[in-house]
Amino acid sequence: MGDRIKNILIEKFKIMGLLKFTFCFLVIFFQSAFAEESSKFKILQTPEKIAQIRIWGDFEDGKSKKDENGKWLSGIRIITPIDNIVVDSRSGVYGRETKPGEVFVYVSPYETALTIYASGHEPLKIILREQGIRLKESEAWEIKLKTNSTKKISDEKGNFILDSKPTGATITIDGFPTFSEKTPFTFKNWIAQPYKIKMELEGNEDYQILESVILIEGNQTLENTYSLEPAFGFVKFSAENGAKFILDQEEVGTTTYSGKVGIGEHSLTIKKEWYRTLDTLFTIEGGENLERDFKLEPTFGNIEIVTNEGAEIYLDGELVGKGSYSGKVKIGEHNLKIGSGKKFNYHLETFQISALENKRINRLVNAKTGRLLASSLPTEAELFLNGELRGNTINEELTVGIYNLKSQLFPRYITQEQTVTIEEGKTSKVIFKLTSQSKSLTQNFDKWKSRRNIFLYSSLAFLASGVSSQFLNNSAVNDYKTATSTSAVNSSKDSADRWKMISLGTYAVGGVLSLATIYSFFKEQSYKNELNSFSLNFVPSNDKFAVEFRIWN
């Protein structure tokens, strides 16, 4: 009994499910069959070029019919069965001319797509190349459209609530030159059609200008809030230490740079000595944070050159050092010259260096030499070559050049020095004949004693002459005082003046000679004191000399 009831219930549920499915299917079928087809634009036929239209000159407002690249604009005429359509493009519409049933728009010859807006219709996007349209400067094309809508909408009105983030943006409408309102704003009872609007935060360069199309539908209230995109982004760049960043032709930082830049394409140059300059372009979107770590390509290697001491090193014709050199060089081939026209024979070679390579070059060049033979009298004297003790004699092969040679046997003999020039393939001979120290002191003592006597006797003679001249001057003065005639007065006066001048002159010369006598006396005493202050006894000991000092009484 139970199984029978169970089977009856199962059959009943199957019948009810089938009836429910059939009902839903019929509802969907009748909705699809009787639903109104949505309004759409379609291209009626293949677009054609308008041969008789050429574009040049200016618009009525004085603006040139050229784009920002200086190219003449192209034109597209839209033939449509309804009025109040709006045409927009990717790069913007430069101008439009509207007539019943058609709209003529001016676009850049680089334009690639158009979008058609109309109230009650889905937007129609037209990819120009897909329709066989190849825009060129000053040329125009014609596109014919059809629509499946038969509804007249020109008399219908609707509402649209428009706002922005941030608020306060100024609204302008293409074709309504006097319209200017700020968001939020409600379009009340406006004719149902598309409107091309522009929203801008005036005086605020941090946000982009927004351009869009709003559709006001008949007997409806629609709303939309547009977010204004930032007009800037942030960049953070880094590179090798010391690299200079040049952003849009302006130097902005070294090693690192971070800052705010406007949207769009920018040029960036990174420079550093010994690295290849990097030139690049980058595009920044509104609100974007762009970080880049640039790796510059090195254009150098490291070179170390070692050669003879004093040998000149020329790298690519430039003198860079003597004996050794280390530093950076550009990658590639280089010319190396080592030597000196006076001291060394030249060595020439070329070498290659790659980026970051460390290259060492050891080159010993043949020196130009000559021989030096040097000795002294007495033979015990020591010889010094450029300040270095070389013994009692020198017999050496030396690099050509100028050397300082000194012979010394102190304190018994006066040290002597001289320069000697070594020439290639020649032998230079030098023999020093040293003068005894005591003989020199005696000679100097005798010289200054003789000078003292000469100055002394000369000064006495001039002083005696001065006294005589003074006596004669006094006599002439007495004659002048006792003279009775005019001629006698004049004669005695002239005589007195003459003897006075002679007296003064002889006194002056005598004074100078007296000073010279005093100076000579002190020089004489100085050498006398040196002679009397010590005597030298030289006792041979291991080829050296011991010095015994004795104070003279």
Residue, then its C-alpha position, 0 to 999 in steps of 0.5 A: m500500500g505504501d509503495r503505491i502511494k509513493n509512486i502516485l506522489i512521484e508521478k504527480f510531482k513530475i506532471m507539475g514540474l512539466l507544467k511549470f517548465t511549459f509555462c515559463f517557456l511560453v512567457i519568455f517566448f511571447q516576451s521575445a516575440f513582442a518586445e520592441e527592438s532596441s534603437k541602433f545606428k548602422i552604416l548604410q553603405t561603404p563610406e566614400k571620399i568627397a572629392q569636391i571638398r578641400i579643407w584649408g584656411d581658418f574657422e569663423d572664430g579665427k582658429s586655424k584648420k590645422d592640428e597641434n602637429g601643424k597638419w591640415l585637418s580632415g573632414i567627415r560628413i555624417i548623414t543621419p535620418i535624425d537630428n541632434i546627434v553628437v560626434d566624438s573622436r579619440s583625439g578630439v573634434y576640432g570643429r563641427e558644422t550642423k545641418p538638418g540630417e547631417v553633421f560635418v566634423y573636422v578631425s586630425p588626419y591621424e584620427t582612428a575612430l569616431t563615436i556617434y551619440a543620439s538620445g534613445h540609441e546605443p552609441l555607435k563606435i566606428i573604427l575608420r580603417e575597418q570601414g576603408i577610411r584612410l584620412k589625409e590632410s585636407e580630404a573629406w569622407e562621407i558616412k551614411l547612417k540608418t536607424n531602426s527607430t521611428k520614434k520622434i524624440s525632438d519634442e521630448k524633454g528630460n532631466f539629468i543630474l550631473d556631479s563631479k568629484p571633487t565638486g565645483a567643476t565648471i560645466t560647459i556644453d559644446g554648441f552653447p557658448t553662454f552656458s557655464e555652471k558648476t557641479p552639482f547641477t541639474f538639467k531640468n526639462w532639457i530637450a532629449q538628445p546627447y550633449k557634449i560637455k566639458m568639466e574643469l576645475e578652474g584655477n586648479e591644475d592638479y586635475q585634468i579637463l574631462e570631456s564626455v557626452i551625456l544623453i538626456e532621455g525623454n520623460q526620464t531623470l538620469e544622473n551621473t557623477y564623474s571623477l576628475e582624473p589627476a593631471f599629474g603623477f609621481v616619479k622616483f628615479s635612481a641611477e649610478n652615483g653622481a649621474k645627472f637627471i635632465l627631465d624635459q631639458e631641465e636638470v632636476g637632480t643627481t643620483t636620485y630624483s623624485g617629484k610630481v610631473g604632469i600627465g603625458e609624455h616626457s623626455l628623460t636624459i641621464k648623464k655621467e662621465w665615463y658612462r653612455t648617456l641614456d635618452t628615453l621617453f616615458t608616459i605618466e598617467g593621472g595619479e600614477n606612481l612610476e619608479r625606475d632604477f636605471k643602469l647606465e652602460p660603462t664606457f671605460g676600463n682601468i689601465e695601469i702602466v709601469t716602465n723605467e723611472g723617469a720614462e715619459i708615458y704618452l696615452d693617445g698623444e697626451l703625456v699622462g705620467k713618468g715611470s708609472y700611470s694608472g687611471k680610467v680610459k675609454i673603451g676601444e683602441h688606444n695608442l701608447k708611447i713610452g720613452s723620452g727623446k733625451k733619456f730613453n728610446y721610444h716604445l710604441e704599441t696599441f692596445q684594446i680595452s673593454a668595459l670595466e676591464n682591468k689591464r696592466i702593462n709592464r714595459l721597460v724601454n732601453a735607456k740612452t746612457g753615457r759614462l761618468l768618471a769622477s775622483s778627487l784630490p786628495t783621494e780620500a774625499e767622498l763623492f756624492l751623486n745627486g745626494e747619494l754617497r758613491g765612494n771615493t771614485i765614480n766609474e758608472e754607466l748613467t742615463v743621459g741627463i744632468y746630475n749634481l756631483k759633490s766632493q767632500l772631506f770636511p772639515r779639513y777641506i772646503t766642500q766643492e759641488q758642480t753639475v755634470t751632463i751625461e751625453e749618450g755614448k760619451t764619457s764625462k770626466v770630473i776631478f775635484k781639487l779641494t782647497s785646504q780649510s786652513k789655507s782658505l781661512t788664512q787667505n781670507f784673513d790676509k784679504w780683509k786685513s789688506r782691505r782694512n789698511i787701504f780703507l784706513y789710510s784712504s779715510l785718514a787722507f780724506l779727513a786730512s783734506g777735509v781739515s785743510s779745506q776747512f782751514l782755507n774756508n775759514s781764511a776766505v771768510n776772514d778775508y771776506k769780513t775785512a774786504t773793503s772793495t766790491s771786487a775783494v768782497n766777491s772774490s773772498k765770498d766765492s773762495a769761501d763757498r768753494w772751500k766749504m763745498i770741498s770740505l764737506g765732500t772730503y769729510a763725506v768720503g772720509g766718513v764712508l771710508s771710515l765705515a768701510t774700515i770698521y767693516s773690514f776690521f770686523k771681517e779680519q777679526s772674524y777670520k782671525n778668531e777662526l784661525n785662533s779658535f782651533s787647530l786640526n790634527f788628522v790622524p789616519s784611522n781605517d781610511k777615515f780622519a779623527v778630529e782633535f780640537r784644541i782651543w788656542n790662547 
